Amino acid sequence: MRRSLGISEPEAPRVEVTPMRRRHLRGVMAIERQVYTRPWSPNLFLAEMTEPNNRRYLVARMERDIVGYAGLICYGEEAHVTNIAVDPTHHRHKVATRLLYELIVNAIEMGGQAVSLEVRVSNWGAQRLYGRFGFHPVGIRRNYYQELNEDALIMWTDDVRSKAYARRLAAIAAELPQGVRPA
């Protein structure tokens, strides 16, 4: 079956990942309040953004809308993902994958060799995502999410500067949909 001329498929929205700025906080806070029982304050985000030498905070945008954000702290060879959150209306569109990809690229640029994070023990979807990036469980933080009375699984990935890890990142990026894939 042929399409008639002049009719085309609508283009998928393009995800752009940029450094978080003060002007993004309204969108970030809207997501923060939706996904966390105890959200960070705008002042905490501002404080984190004032440390550009060892922190990176990113936003994912579709056109003018903030659809996700993520943060990272890097001290020497160790980096730690502080948060990744995506607007629930954009879940399952690979926004979190793109954000984590960008965080790890930033960790490598900042000198990171290993990356850690915490995730709720019941958040299997996030754990699967982190597993694709080579994260593996290394411990439990009891009652870390006090407001939910839930433990955190500590996950870690090593050797992010290796050639094997570079191949892993390239494969993950190649699997992302065209509008989400990094340039």
Secondary structure as UniProt FT lines:
FT   TURN            5..6
FT   STRAND          15..19
FT   HELIX           22..24
FT   HELIX           25..35
FT   HELIX           42..49
FT   TURN            52..54
FT   STRAND          55..62
FT   TURN            63..64
FT   STRAND          65..75
FT   TURN            76..77
FT   STRAND          78..86
FT   HELIX           88..90
FT   TURN            91..92
FT   HELIX           95..109
FT   TURN            110..111
FT   STRAND          114..120
FT   TURN            121..122
FT   HELIX           124..132
FT   TURN            133..134
FT   STRAND          136..145
FT   HELIX           146..148
FT   STRAND          150..157
FT   TURN            160..161
FT   HELIX           163..175
FT   TURN            178..180
//
